[in-house]
């Protein structure tokens, strides 16, 4: 890798980390090509990015960002998973780590907060931004639905009473 390629790699990693809600650092322990492809596919579907990077370049890329604290995690064969949604990358990595012993969660960061492997696992159990938005919309719509039901209920009761009287008179 020549100097210009290294500069491009550092710039890409810096941009990736700077625009992320969370960054997860993993250690790859002899993953097969099929396993790596499966992981990358799942990561991509979740709207995240997974990048194997040289440790020295990754440390250079995180300088000047909120993620400077995770520099200590870059030892051995590591990779970075990042996503704008703080939970998306963590969920995929934790689920994948349950299926194989070829990947180890080293740690991560969420803003300036450094996360241990247990912190990353806890982050993965949280609902994603889309799930939280759906719950919030449901909570906002629920009172309006109840109000509509309450305002139409008396009219429906009156209609049933009139219908009963009409049926009684018809009989």
Chimera marker file (.cmm) of the C-alpha trace (Angstrom):
<marker_set name="trace">
<marker id="1" x="0.000" y="0.000" z="0.000" r="1" g="1" b="0" radius="0.5"/>
<marker id="2" x="1.629" y="3.254" z="-1.079" r="1" g="1" b="0" radius="0.5"/>
<marker id="3" x="1.378" y="6.627" z="0.626" r="1" g="1" b="0" radius="0.5"/>
<marker id="4" x="-1.580" y="7.909" z="-1.461" r="1" g="1" b="0" radius="0.5"/>
<marker id="5" x="-3.599" y="4.741" z="-0.798" r="1" g="1" b="0" radius="0.5"/>
<marker id="6" x="-2.904" y="5.100" z="2.915" r="1" g="1" b="0" radius="0.5"/>
<marker id="7" x="-4.047" y="8.728" z="2.829" r="1" g="1" b="0" radius="0.5"/>
<marker id="8" x="-7.254" y="7.699" z="1.029" r="1" g="1" b="0" radius="0.5"/>
<marker id="9" x="-7.850" y="4.929" z="3.566" r="1" g="1" b="0" radius="0.5"/>
<marker id="10" x="-7.357" y="7.297" z="6.511" r="1" g="1" b="0" radius="0.5"/>
<marker id="11" x="-9.690" y="9.868" z="4.923" r="1" g="1" b="0" radius="0.5"/>
<marker id="12" x="-12.355" y="7.202" z="4.291" r="1" g="1" b="0" radius="0.5"/>
<marker id="13" x="-12.128" y="5.859" z="7.844" r="1" g="1" b="0" radius="0.5"/>
<marker id="14" x="-12.211" y="9.369" z="9.304" r="1" g="1" b="0" radius="0.5"/>
<marker id="15" x="-15.348" y="10.188" z="7.312" r="1" g="1" b="0" radius="0.5"/>
<marker id="16" x="-16.908" y="6.862" z="8.311" r="1" g="1" b="0" radius="0.5"/>
<marker id="17" x="-16.237" y="7.394" z="12.000" r="1" g="1" b="0" radius="0.5"/>
<marker id="18" x="-17.157" y="11.085" z="12.039" r="1" g="1" b="0" radius="0.5"/>
<marker id="19" x="-20.619" y="10.440" z="10.582" r="1" g="1" b="0" radius="0.5"/>
<marker id="20" x="-21.419" y="7.520" z="12.864" r="1" g="1" b="0" radius="0.5"/>
<marker id="21" x="-23.632" y="7.275" z="15.917" r="1" g="1" b="0" radius="0.5"/>
<marker id="22" x="-21.617" y="4.316" z="17.168" r="1" g="1" b="0" radius="0.5"/>
<marker id="23" x="-18.425" y="2.501" z="16.204" r="1" g="1" b="0" radius="0.5"/>
<marker id="24" x="-17.790" y="-1.141" z="17.114" r="1" g="1" b="0" radius="0.5"/>
<marker id="25" x="-14.301" y="-2.663" z="17.014" r="1" g="1" b="0" radius="0.5"/>
<marker id="26" x="-14.073" y="-6.411" z="16.413" r="1" g="1" b="0" radius="0.5"/>
<marker id="27" x="-11.221" y="-8.872" z="16.278" r="1" g="1" b="0" radius="0.5"/>
<marker id="28" x="-11.371" y="-11.377" z="13.440" r="1" g="1" b="0" radius="0.5"/>
<marker id="29" x="-10.054" y="-14.785" z="14.414" r="1" g="1" b="0" radius="0.5"/>
<marker id="30" x="-9.800" y="-16.669" z="11.126" r="1" g="1" b="0" radius="0.5"/>
<marker id="31" x="-13.206" y="-16.034" z="9.583" r="1" g="1" b="0" radius="0.5"/>
<marker id="32" x="-13.820" y="-17.809" z="6.313" r="1" g="1" b="0" radius="0.5"/>
<marker id="33" x="-14.727" y="-15.899" z="3.178" r="1" g="1" b="0" radius="0.5"/>
<marker id="34" x="-18.307" y="-17.193" z="3.416" r="1" g="1" b="0" radius="0.5"/>
<marker id="35" x="-18.629" y="-15.984" z="7.017" r="1" g="1" b="0" radius="0.5"/>
<marker id="36" x="-17.130" y="-12.611" z="6.155" r="1" g="1" b="0" radius="0.5"/>
<marker id="37" x="-19.485" y="-12.229" z="3.187" r="1" g="1" b="0" radius="0.5"/>
<marker id="38" x="-22.497" y="-13.167" z="5.321" r="1" g="1" b="0" radius="0.5"/>
<marker id="39" x="-21.505" y="-10.632" z="7.975" r="1" g="1" b="0" radius="0.5"/>
<marker id="40" x="-20.955" y="-7.868" z="5.424" r="1" g="1" b="0" radius="0.5"/>
<marker id="41" x="-24.341" y="-8.598" z="3.835" r="1" g="1" b="0" radius="0.5"/>
<marker id="42" x="-26.140" y="-8.392" z="7.185" r="1" g="1" b="0" radius="0.5"/>
<marker id="43" x="-24.271" y="-5.202" z="8.076" r="1" g="1" b="0" radius="0.5"/>
<marker id="44" x="-25.171" y="-3.608" z="4.739" r="1" g="1" b="0" radius="0.5"/>
<marker id="45" x="-28.846" y="-4.572" z="5.150" r="1" g="1" b="0" radius="0.5"/>
<marker id="46" x="-28.860" y="-2.859" z="8.547" r="1" g="1" b="0" radius="0.5"/>
<marker id="47" x="-27.552" y="0.353" z="6.978" r="1" g="1" b="0" radius="0.5"/>
<marker id="48" x="-24.109" y="0.058" z="8.538" r="1" g="1" b="0" radius="0.5"/>
<marker id="49" x="-20.554" y="-0.320" z="7.244" r="1" g="1" b="0" radius="0.5"/>
<marker id="50" x="-17.945" y="-2.940" z="8.093" r="1" g="1" b="0" radius="0.5"/>
<marker id="51" x="-14.331" y="-2.249" z="7.220" r="1" g="1" b="0" radius="0.5"/>
<marker id="52" x="-11.161" y="-4.191" z="7.936" r="1" g="1" b="0" radius="0.5"/>
<marker id="53" x="-8.411" y="-1.644" z="8.445" r="1" g="1" b="0" radius="0.5"/>
<marker id="54" x="-4.792" y="-1.489" z="9.410" r="1" g="1" b="0" radius="0.5"/>
<marker id="55" x="-4.517" y="-0.577" z="13.071" r="1" g="1" b="0" radius="0.5"/>
<marker id="56" x="-2.109" y="2.314" z="12.543" r="1" g="1" b="0" radius="0.5"/>
<marker id="57" x="-4.356" y="3.834" z="9.862" r="1" g="1" b="0" radius="0.5"/>
<marker id="58" x="-7.439" y="3.401" z="12.037" r="1" g="1" b="0" radius="0.5"/>
<marker id="59" x="-5.690" y="5.156" z="14.934" r="1" g="1" b="0" radius="0.5"/>
<marker id="60" x="-4.771" y="8.021" z="12.605" r="1" g="1" b="0" radius="0.5"/>
<marker id="61" x="-8.342" y="8.217" z="11.315" r="1" g="1" b="0" radius="0.5"/>
<marker id="62" x="-9.920" y="8.568" z="14.760" r="1" g="1" b="0" radius="0.5"/>
<marker id="63" x="-7.610" y="11.387" z="15.837" r="1" g="1" b="0" radius="0.5"/>
<marker id="64" x="-9.539" y="14.606" z="16.194" r="1" g="1" b="0" radius="0.5"/>
<marker id="65" x="-12.913" y="12.824" z="16.426" r="1" g="1" b="0" radius="0.5"/>
<marker id="66" x="-15.095" y="11.891" z="19.396" r="1" g="1" b="0" radius="0.5"/>
<marker id="67" x="-13.823" y="8.329" z="19.055" r="1" g="1" b="0" radius="0.5"/>
<marker id="68" x="-10.192" y="8.955" z="20.068" r="1" g="1" b="0" radius="0.5"/>
<marker id="69" x="-10.773" y="6.887" z="23.215" r="1" g="1" b="0" radius="0.5"/>
<marker id="70" x="-11.204" y="3.648" z="21.276" r="1" g="1" b="0" radius="0.5"/>
<marker id="71" x="-7.656" y="3.784" z="19.908" r="1" g="1" b="0" radius="0.5"/>
<marker id="72" x="-6.527" y="1.268" z="22.528" r="1" g="1" b="0" radius="0.5"/>
<marker id="73" x="-8.740" y="-1.408" z="20.946" r="1" g="1" b="0" radius="0.5"/>
<marker id="74" x="-6.741" y="-1.503" z="17.712" r="1" g="1" b="0" radius="0.5"/>
<marker id="75" x="-4.379" y="-4.409" z="18.308" r="1" g="1" b="0" radius="0.5"/>
<marker id="76" x="-4.269" y="-7.593" z="16.278" r="1" g="1" b="0" radius="0.5"/>
<marker id="77" x="-6.534" y="-8.319" z="13.312" r="1" g="1" b="0" radius="0.5"/>
<marker id="78" x="-9.321" y="-5.772" z="13.838" r="1" g="1" b="0" radius="0.5"/>
<marker id="79" x="-12.244" y="-4.374" z="11.884" r="1" g="1" b="0" radius="0.5"/>
<marker id="80" x="-14.600" y="-1.455" z="12.369" r="1" g="1" b="0" radius="0.5"/>
<marker id="81" x="-18.384" y="-1.575" z="12.170" r="1" g="1" b="0" radius="0.5"/>
<marker id="82" x="-20.097" y="1.809" z="12.093" r="1" g="1" b="0" radius="0.5"/>
<marker id="83" x="-23.591" y="3.139" z="11.543" r="1" g="1" b="0" radius="0.5"/>
<marker id="84" x="-25.491" y="6.393" z="11.873" r="1" g="1" b="0" radius="0.5"/>
<marker id="85" x="-28.073" y="4.565" z="13.990" r="1" g="1" b="0" radius="0.5"/>
<marker id="86" x="-26.157" y="3.803" z="17.197" r="1" g="1" b="0" radius="0.5"/>
<marker id="87" x="-27.861" y="0.438" z="17.605" r="1" g="1" b="0" radius="0.5"/>
<marker id="88" x="-27.818" y="-1.015" z="14.065" r="1" g="1" b="0" radius="0.5"/>
<marker id="89" x="-24.178" y="-2.089" z="13.825" r="1" g="1" b="0" radius="0.5"/>
<marker id="90" x="-24.106" y="-3.348" z="17.414" r="1" g="1" b="0" radius="0.5"/>
<marker id="91" x="-27.168" y="-5.559" z="16.869" r="1" g="1" b="0" radius="0.5"/>
<marker id="92" x="-25.739" y="-7.218" z="13.771" r="1" g="1" b="0" radius="0.5"/>
<marker id="93" x="-22.283" y="-7.768" z="15.268" r="1" g="1" b="0" radius="0.5"/>
<marker id="94" x="-23.633" y="-9.203" z="18.538" r="1" g="1" b="0" radius="0.5"/>
<marker id="95" x="-26.048" y="-11.526" z="16.698" r="1" g="1" b="0" radius="0.5"/>
<marker id="96" x="-23.276" y="-12.697" z="14.378" r="1" g="1" b="0" radius="0.5"/>
<marker id="97" x="-20.877" y="-13.231" z="17.293" r="1" g="1" b="0" radius="0.5"/>
<marker id="98" x="-23.441" y="-15.576" z="18.874" r="1" g="1" b="0" radius="0.5"/>
<marker id="99" x="-23.295" y="-17.853" z="15.818" r="1" g="1" b="0" radius="0.5"/>
<marker id="100" x="-19.509" y="-18.150" z="15.531" r="1" g="1" b="0" radius="0.5"/>
<marker id="101" x="-16.413" y="-17.977" z="17.681" r="1" g="1" b="0" radius="0.5"/>
<marker id="102" x="-14.412" y="-16.478" z="14.796" r="1" g="1" b="0" radius="0.5"/>
<marker id="103" x="-15.258" y="-12.898" z="15.741" r="1" g="1" b="0" radius="0.5"/>
<marker id="104" x="-14.692" y="-11.200" z="19.068" r="1" g="1" b="0" radius="0.5"/>
<marker id="105" x="-16.177" y="-7.892" z="20.165" r="1" g="1" b="0" radius="0.5"/>
<marker id="106" x="-13.280" y="-5.832" z="21.489" r="1" g="1" b="0" radius="0.5"/>
<marker id="107" x="-15.222" y="-2.695" z="22.373" r="1" g="1" b="0" radius="0.5"/>
<marker id="108" x="-16.564" y="0.409" z="20.794" r="1" g="1" b="0" radius="0.5"/>
<marker id="109" x="-17.653" y="3.945" z="21.201" r="1" g="1" b="0" radius="0.5"/>
<marker id="110" x="-20.785" y="6.018" z="21.077" r="1" g="1" b="0" radius="0.5"/>
<marker id="111" x="-19.765" y="9.628" z="20.725" r="1" g="1" b="0" radius="0.5"/>
<marker id="112" x="-17.062" y="10.289" z="23.296" r="1" g="1" b="0" radius="0.5"/>
<marker id="113" x="-18.301" y="7.380" z="25.446" r="1" g="1" b="0" radius="0.5"/>
<marker id="114" x="-16.004" y="4.342" z="25.269" r="1" g="1" b="0" radius="0.5"/>
<marker id="115" x="-17.879" y="1.024" z="25.440" r="1" g="1" b="0" radius="0.5"/>
<marker id="116" x="-16.585" y="-2.282" z="26.762" r="1" g="1" b="0" radius="0.5"/>
<marker id="117" x="-17.685" y="-5.527" z="25.082" r="1" g="1" b="0" radius="0.5"/>
<marker id="118" x="-20.514" y="-5.732" z="27.634" r="1" g="1" b="0" radius="0.5"/>
<marker id="119" x="-21.471" y="-2.149" z="26.802" r="1" g="1" b="0" radius="0.5"/>
<marker id="120" x="-21.702" y="-3.052" z="23.120" r="1" g="1" b="0" radius="0.5"/>
<marker id="121" x="-23.916" y="-6.036" z="23.994" r="1" g="1" b="0" radius="0.5"/>
<marker id="122" x="-26.130" y="-3.783" z="26.118" r="1" g="1" b="0" radius="0.5"/>
<marker id="123" x="-26.342" y="-1.308" z="23.238" r="1" g="1" b="0" radius="0.5"/>
<marker id="124" x="-27.470" y="-4.141" z="20.953" r="1" g="1" b="0" radius="0.5"/>
<marker id="125" x="-30.452" y="-4.885" z="23.203" r="1" g="1" b="0" radius="0.5"/>
<marker id="126" x="-31.836" y="-1.369" z="22.837" r="1" g="1" b="0" radius="0.5"/>
<marker id="127" x="-34.508" y="-0.620" z="20.228" r="1" g="1" b="0" radius="0.5"/>
<marker id="128" x="-33.318" y="0.962" z="16.986" r="1" g="1" b="0" radius="0.5"/>
<marker id="129" x="-34.214" y="4.506" z="15.949" r="1" g="1" b="0" radius="0.5"/>
<marker id="130" x="-36.941" y="3.222" z="13.617" r="1" g="1" b="0" radius="0.5"/>
<marker id="131" x="-38.483" y="1.148" z="16.417" r="1" g="1" b="0" radius="0.5"/>
<marker id="132" x="-38.408" y="4.144" z="18.776" r="1" g="1" b="0" radius="0.5"/>
<marker id="133" x="-40.003" y="6.364" z="16.133" r="1" g="1" b="0" radius="0.5"/>
<marker id="134" x="-42.779" y="3.822" z="15.582" r="1" g="1" b="0" radius="0.5"/>
<marker id="135" x="-43.467" y="3.621" z="19.320" r="1" g="1" b="0" radius="0.5"/>
<marker id="136" x="-43.514" y="7.400" z="19.617" r="1" g="1" b="0" radius="0.5"/>
<marker id="137" x="-45.946" y="7.771" z="16.731" r="1" g="1" b="0" radius="0.5"/>
<marker id="138" x="-48.131" y="5.061" z="18.263" r="1" g="1" b="0" radius="0.5"/>
<marker id="139" x="-48.172" y="6.910" z="21.584" r="1" g="1" b="0" radius="0.5"/>
<marker id="140" x="-49.042" y="10.175" z="19.876" r="1" g="1" b="0" radius="0.5"/>
<marker id="141" x="-51.828" y="8.607" z="17.798" r="1" g="1" b="0" radius="0.5"/>
<marker id="142" x="-53.357" y="6.626" z="20.680" r="1" g="1" b="0" radius="0.5"/>
<marker id="143" x="-55.046" y="9.596" z="22.421" r="1" g="1" b="0" radius="0.5"/>
<marker id="144" x="-56.486" y="10.855" z="19.134" r="1" g="1" b="0" radius="0.5"/>
<marker id="145" x="-57.928" y="7.411" z="18.418" r="1" g="1" b="0" radius="0.5"/>
<marker id="146" x="-59.461" y="7.213" z="21.894" r="1" g="1" b="0" radius="0.5"/>
<marker id="147" x="-60.994" y="10.678" z="21.533" r="1" g="1" b="0" radius="0.5"/>
<marker id="148" x="-62.517" y="9.688" z="18.193" r="1" g="1" b="0" radius="0.5"/>
<marker id="149" x="-63.943" y="6.518" z="19.753" r="1" g="1" b="0" radius="0.5"/>
<marker id="150" x="-65.428" y="8.466" z="22.694" r="1" g="1" b="0" radius="0.5"/>
<marker id="151" x="-67.081" y="11.057" z="20.465" r="1" g="1" b="0" radius="0.5"/>
<marker id="152" x="-68.651" y="8.441" z="18.199" r="1" g="1" b="0" radius="0.5"/>
<marker id="153" x="-69.720" y="6.101" z="21.027" r="1" g="1" b="0" radius="0.5"/>
<marker id="154" x="-72.776" y="8.133" z="22.207" r="1" g="1" b="0" radius="0.5"/>
<marker id="155" x="-74.071" y="8.438" z="18.654" r="1" g="1" b="0" radius="0.5"/>
<marker id="156" x="-73.678" y="4.691" z="18.146" r="1" g="1" b="0" radius="0.5"/>
<marker id="157" x="-75.538" y="3.994" z="21.391" r="1" g="1" b="0" radius="0.5"/>
<marker id="158" x="-78.377" y="6.298" z="20.348" r="1" g="1" b="0" radius="0.5"/>
<marker id="159" x="-78.576" y="4.584" z="16.977" r="1" g="1" b="0" radius="0.5"/>
<marker id="160" x="-78.865" y="1.179" z="18.689" r="1" g="1" b="0" radius="0.5"/>
<marker id="161" x="-81.625" y="2.467" z="21.014" r="1" g="1" b="0" radius="0.5"/>
<marker id="162" x="-83.596" y="3.925" z="18.099" r="1" g="1" b="0" radius="0.5"/>
<marker id="163" x="-83.113" y="0.691" z="16.169" r="1" g="1" b="0" radius="0.5"/>
<marker id="164" x="-84.423" y="-1.312" z="19.138" r="1" g="1" b="0" radius="0.5"/>
<marker id="165" x="-87.508" y="0.911" z="19.401" r="1" g="1" b="0" radius="0.5"/>
<marker id="166" x="-88.072" y="0.622" z="15.655" r="1" g="1" b="0" radius="0.5"/>
<marker id="167" x="-87.829" y="-3.160" z="15.804" r="1" g="1" b="0" radius="0.5"/>
<marker id="168" x="-90.175" y="-3.229" z="18.839" r="1" g="1" b="0" radius="0.5"/>
<marker id="169" x="-92.766" y="-1.106" z="17.038" r="1" g="1" b="0" radius="0.5"/>
<marker id="170" x="-92.445" y="-3.218" z="13.891" r="1" g="1" b="0" radius="0.5"/>
<marker id="171" x="-93.131" y="-6.416" z="15.871" r="1" g="1" b="0" radius="0.5"/>
<link id1="1" id2="2" r="1" g="1" b="0" radius="0.2"/>
<link id1="2" id2="3" r="1" g="1" b="0" radius="0.2"/>
<link id1="3" id2="4" r="1" g="1" b="0" radius="0.2"/>
<link id1="4" id2="5" r="1" g="1" b="0" radius="0.2"/>
<link id1="5" id2="6" r="1" g="1" b="0" radius="0.2"/>
<link id1="6" id2="7" r="1" g="1" b="0" radius="0.2"/>
<link id1="7" id2="8" r="1" g="1" b="0" radius="0.2"/>
<link id1="8" id2="9" r="1" g="1" b="0" radius="0.2"/>
<link id1="9" id2="10" r="1" g="1" b="0" radius="0.2"/>
<link id1="10" id2="11" r="1" g="1" b="0" radius="0.2"/>
<link id1="11" id2="12" r="1" g="1" b="0" radius="0.2"/>
<link id1="12" id2="13" r="1" g="1" b="0" radius="0.2"/>
<link id1="13" id2="14" r="1" g="1" b="0" radius="0.2"/>
<link id1="14" id2="15" r="1" g="1" b="0" radius="0.2"/>
<link id1="15" id2="16" r="1" g="1" b="0" radius="0.2"/>
<link id1="16" id2="17" r="1" g="1" b="0" radius="0.2"/>
<link id1="17" id2="18" r="1" g="1" b="0" radius="0.2"/>
<link id1="18" id2="19" r="1" g="1" b="0" radius="0.2"/>
<link id1="19" id2="20" r="1" g="1" b="0" radius="0.2"/>
<link id1="20" id2="21" r="1" g="1" b="0" radius="0.2"/>
<link id1="21" id2="22" r="1" g="1" b="0" radius="0.2"/>
<link id1="22" id2="23" r="1" g="1" b="0" radius="0.2"/>
<link id1="23" id2="24" r="1" g="1" b="0" radius="0.2"/>
<link id1="24" id2="25" r="1" g="1" b="0" radius="0.2"/>
<link id1="25" id2="26" r="1" g="1" b="0" radius="0.2"/>
<link id1="26" id2="27" r="1" g="1" b="0" radius="0.2"/>
<link id1="27" id2="28" r="1" g="1" b="0" radius="0.2"/>
<link id1="28" id2="29" r="1" g="1" b="0" radius="0.2"/>
<link id1="29" id2="30" r="1" g="1" b="0" radius="0.2"/>
<link id1="30" id2="31" r="1" g="1" b="0" radius="0.2"/>
<link id1="31" id2="32" r="1" g="1" b="0" radius="0.2"/>
<link id1="32" id2="33" r="1" g="1" b="0" radius="0.2"/>
<link id1="33" id2="34" r="1" g="1" b="0" radius="0.2"/>
<link id1="34" id2="35" r="1" g="1" b="0" radius="0.2"/>
<link id1="35" id2="36" r="1" g="1" b="0" radius="0.2"/>
<link id1="36" id2="37" r="1" g="1" b="0" radius="0.2"/>
<link id1="37" id2="38" r="1" g="1" b="0" radius="0.2"/>
<link id1="38" id2="39" r="1" g="1" b="0" radius="0.2"/>
<link id1="39" id2="40" r="1" g="1" b="0" radius="0.2"/>
<link id1="40" id2="41" r="1" g="1" b="0" radius="0.2"/>
<link id1="41" id2="42" r="1" g="1" b="0" radius="0.2"/>
<link id1="42" id2="43" r="1" g="1" b="0" radius="0.2"/>
<link id1="43" id2="44" r="1" g="1" b="0" radius="0.2"/>
<link id1="44" id2="45" r="1" g="1" b="0" radius="0.2"/>
<link id1="45" id2="46" r="1" g="1" b="0" radius="0.2"/>
<link id1="46" id2="47" r="1" g="1" b="0" radius="0.2"/>
<link id1="47" id2="48" r="1" g="1" b="0" radius="0.2"/>
<link id1="48" id2="49" r="1" g="1" b="0" radius="0.2"/>
<link id1="49" id2="50" r="1" g="1" b="0" radius="0.2"/>
<link id1="50" id2="51" r="1" g="1" b="0" radius="0.2"/>
<link id1="51" id2="52" r="1" g="1" b="0" radius="0.2"/>
<link id1="52" id2="53" r="1" g="1" b="0" radius="0.2"/>
<link id1="53" id2="54" r="1" g="1" b="0" radius="0.2"/>
<link id1="54" id2="55" r="1" g="1" b="0" radius="0.2"/>
<link id1="55" id2="56" r="1" g="1" b="0" radius="0.2"/>
<link id1="56" id2="57" r="1" g="1" b="0" radius="0.2"/>
<link id1="57" id2="58" r="1" g="1" b="0" radius="0.2"/>
<link id1="58" id2="59" r="1" g="1" b="0" radius="0.2"/>
<link id1="59" id2="60" r="1" g="1" b="0" radius="0.2"/>
<link id1="60" id2="61" r="1" g="1" b="0" radius="0.2"/>
<link id1="61" id2="62" r="1" g="1" b="0" radius="0.2"/>
<link id1="62" id2="63" r="1" g="1" b="0" radius="0.2"/>
<link id1="63" id2="64" r="1" g="1" b="0" radius="0.2"/>
<link id1="64" id2="65" r="1" g="1" b="0" radius="0.2"/>
<link id1="65" id2="66" r="1" g="1" b="0" radius="0.2"/>
<link id1="66" id2="67" r="1" g="1" b="0" radius="0.2"/>
<link id1="67" id2="68" r="1" g="1" b="0" radius="0.2"/>
<link id1="68" id2="69" r="1" g="1" b="0" radius="0.2"/>
<link id1="69" id2="70" r="1" g="1" b="0" radius="0.2"/>
<link id1="70" id2="71" r="1" g="1" b="0" radius="0.2"/>
<link id1="71" id2="72" r="1" g="1" b="0" radius="0.2"/>
<link id1="72" id2="73" r="1" g="1" b="0" radius="0.2"/>
<link id1="73" id2="74" r="1" g="1" b="0" radius="0.2"/>
<link id1="74" id2="75" r="1" g="1" b="0" radius="0.2"/>
<link id1="75" id2="76" r="1" g="1" b="0" radius="0.2"/>
<link id1="76" id2="77" r="1" g="1" b="0" radius="0.2"/>
<link id1="77" id2="78" r="1" g="1" b="0" radius="0.2"/>
<link id1="78" id2="79" r="1" g="1" b="0" radius="0.2"/>
<link id1="79" id2="80" r="1" g="1" b="0" radius="0.2"/>
<link id1="80" id2="81" r="1" g="1" b="0" radius="0.2"/>
<link id1="81" id2="82" r="1" g="1" b="0" radius="0.2"/>
<link id1="82" id2="83" r="1" g="1" b="0" radius="0.2"/>
<link id1="83" id2="84" r="1" g="1" b="0" radius="0.2"/>
<link id1="84" id2="85" r="1" g="1" b="0" radius="0.2"/>
<link id1="85" id2="86" r="1" g="1" b="0" radius="0.2"/>
<link id1="86" id2="87" r="1" g="1" b="0" radius="0.2"/>
<link id1="87" id2="88" r="1" g="1" b="0" radius="0.2"/>
<link id1="88" id2="89" r="1" g="1" b="0" radius="0.2"/>
<link id1="89" id2="90" r="1" g="1" b="0" radius="0.2"/>
<link id1="90" id2="91" r="1" g="1" b="0" radius="0.2"/>
<link id1="91" id2="92" r="1" g="1" b="0" radius="0.2"/>
<link id1="92" id2="93" r="1" g="1" b="0" radius="0.2"/>
<link id1="93" id2="94" r="1" g="1" b="0" radius="0.2"/>
<link id1="94" id2="95" r="1" g="1" b="0" radius="0.2"/>
<link id1="95" id2="96" r="1" g="1" b="0" radius="0.2"/>
<link id1="96" id2="97" r="1" g="1" b="0" radius="0.2"/>
<link id1="97" id2="98" r="1" g="1" b="0" radius="0.2"/>
<link id1="98" id2="99" r="1" g="1" b="0" radius="0.2"/>
<link id1="99" id2="100" r="1" g="1" b="0" radius="0.2"/>
<link id1="100" id2="101" r="1" g="1" b="0" radius="0.2"/>
<link id1="101" id2="102" r="1" g="1" b="0" radius="0.2"/>
<link id1="102" id2="103" r="1" g="1" b="0" radius="0.2"/>
<link id1="103" id2="104" r="1" g="1" b="0" radius="0.2"/>
<link id1="104" id2="105" r="1" g="1" b="0" radius="0.2"/>
<link id1="105" id2="106" r="1" g="1" b="0" radius="0.2"/>
<link id1="106" id2="107" r="1" g="1" b="0" radius="0.2"/>
<link id1="107" id2="108" r="1" g="1" b="0" radius="0.2"/>
<link id1="108" id2="109" r="1" g="1" b="0" radius="0.2"/>
<link id1="109" id2="110" r="1" g="1" b="0" radius="0.2"/>
<link id1="110" id2="111" r="1" g="1" b="0" radius="0.2"/>
<link id1="111" id2="112" r="1" g="1" b="0" radius="0.2"/>
<link id1="112" id2="113" r="1" g="1" b="0" radius="0.2"/>
<link id1="113" id2="114" r="1" g="1" b="0" radius="0.2"/>
<link id1="114" id2="115" r="1" g="1" b="0" radius="0.2"/>
<link id1="115" id2="116" r="1" g="1" b="0" radius="0.2"/>
<link id1="116" id2="117" r="1" g="1" b="0" radius="0.2"/>
<link id1="117" id2="118" r="1" g="1" b="0" radius="0.2"/>
<link id1="118" id2="119" r="1" g="1" b="0" radius="0.2"/>
<link id1="119" id2="120" r="1" g="1" b="0" radius="0.2"/>
<link id1="120" id2="121" r="1" g="1" b="0" radius="0.2"/>
<link id1="121" id2="122" r="1" g="1" b="0" radius="0.2"/>
<link id1="122" id2="123" r="1" g="1" b="0" radius="0.2"/>
<link id1="123" id2="124" r="1" g="1" b="0" radius="0.2"/>
<link id1="124" id2="125" r="1" g="1" b="0" radius="0.2"/>
<link id1="125" id2="126" r="1" g="1" b="0" radius="0.2"/>
<link id1="126" id2="127" r="1" g="1" b="0" radius="0.2"/>
<link id1="127" id2="128" r="1" g="1" b="0" radius="0.2"/>
<link id1="128" id2="129" r="1" g="1" b="0" radius="0.2"/>
<link id1="129" id2="130" r="1" g="1" b="0" radius="0.2"/>
<link id1="130" id2="131" r="1" g="1" b="0" radius="0.2"/>
<link id1="131" id2="132" r="1" g="1" b="0" radius="0.2"/>
<link id1="132" id2="133" r="1" g="1" b="0" radius="0.2"/>
<link id1="133" id2="134" r="1" g="1" b="0" radius="0.2"/>
<link id1="134" id2="135" r="1" g="1" b="0" radius="0.2"/>
<link id1="135" id2="136" r="1" g="1" b="0" radius="0.2"/>
<link id1="136" id2="137" r="1" g="1" b="0" radius="0.2"/>
<link id1="137" id2="138" r="1" g="1" b="0" radius="0.2"/>
<link id1="138" id2="139" r="1" g="1" b="0" radius="0.2"/>
<link id1="139" id2="140" r="1" g="1" b="0" radius="0.2"/>
<link id1="140" id2="141" r="1" g="1" b="0" radius="0.2"/>
<link id1="141" id2="142" r="1" g="1" b="0" radius="0.2"/>
<link id1="142" id2="143" r="1" g="1" b="0" radius="0.2"/>
<link id1="143" id2="144" r="1" g="1" b="0" radius="0.2"/>
<link id1="144" id2="145" r="1" g="1" b="0" radius="0.2"/>
<link id1="145" id2="146" r="1" g="1" b="0" radius="0.2"/>
<link id1="146" id2="147" r="1" g="1" b="0" radius="0.2"/>
<link id1="147" id2="148" r="1" g="1" b="0" radius="0.2"/>
<link id1="148" id2="149" r="1" g="1" b="0" radius="0.2"/>
<link id1="149" id2="150" r="1" g="1" b="0" radius="0.2"/>
<link id1="150" id2="151" r="1" g="1" b="0" radius="0.2"/>
<link id1="151" id2="152" r="1" g="1" b="0" radius="0.2"/>
<link id1="152" id2="153" r="1" g="1" b="0" radius="0.2"/>
<link id1="153" id2="154" r="1" g="1" b="0" radius="0.2"/>
<link id1="154" id2="155" r="1" g="1" b="0" radius="0.2"/>
<link id1="155" id2="156" r="1" g="1" b="0" radius="0.2"/>
<link id1="156" id2="157" r="1" g="1" b="0" radius="0.2"/>
<link id1="157" id2="158" r="1" g="1" b="0" radius="0.2"/>
<link id1="158" id2="159" r="1" g="1" b="0" radius="0.2"/>
<link id1="159" id2="160" r="1" g="1" b="0" radius="0.2"/>
<link id1="160" id2="161" r="1" g="1" b="0" radius="0.2"/>
<link id1="161" id2="162" r="1" g="1" b="0" radius="0.2"/>
<link id1="162" id2="163" r="1" g="1" b="0" radius="0.2"/>
<link id1="163" id2="164" r="1" g="1" b="0" radius="0.2"/>
<link id1="164" id2="165" r="1" g="1" b="0" radius="0.2"/>
<link id1="165" id2="166" r="1" g="1" b="0" radius="0.2"/>
<link id1="166" id2="167" r="1" g="1" b="0" radius="0.2"/>
<link id1="167" id2="168" r="1" g="1" b="0" radius="0.2"/>
<link id1="168" id2="169" r="1" g="1" b="0" radius="0.2"/>
<link id1="169" id2="170" r="1" g="1" b="0" radius="0.2"/>
<link id1="170" id2="171" r="1" g="1" b="0" radius="0.2"/>
</marker_set>
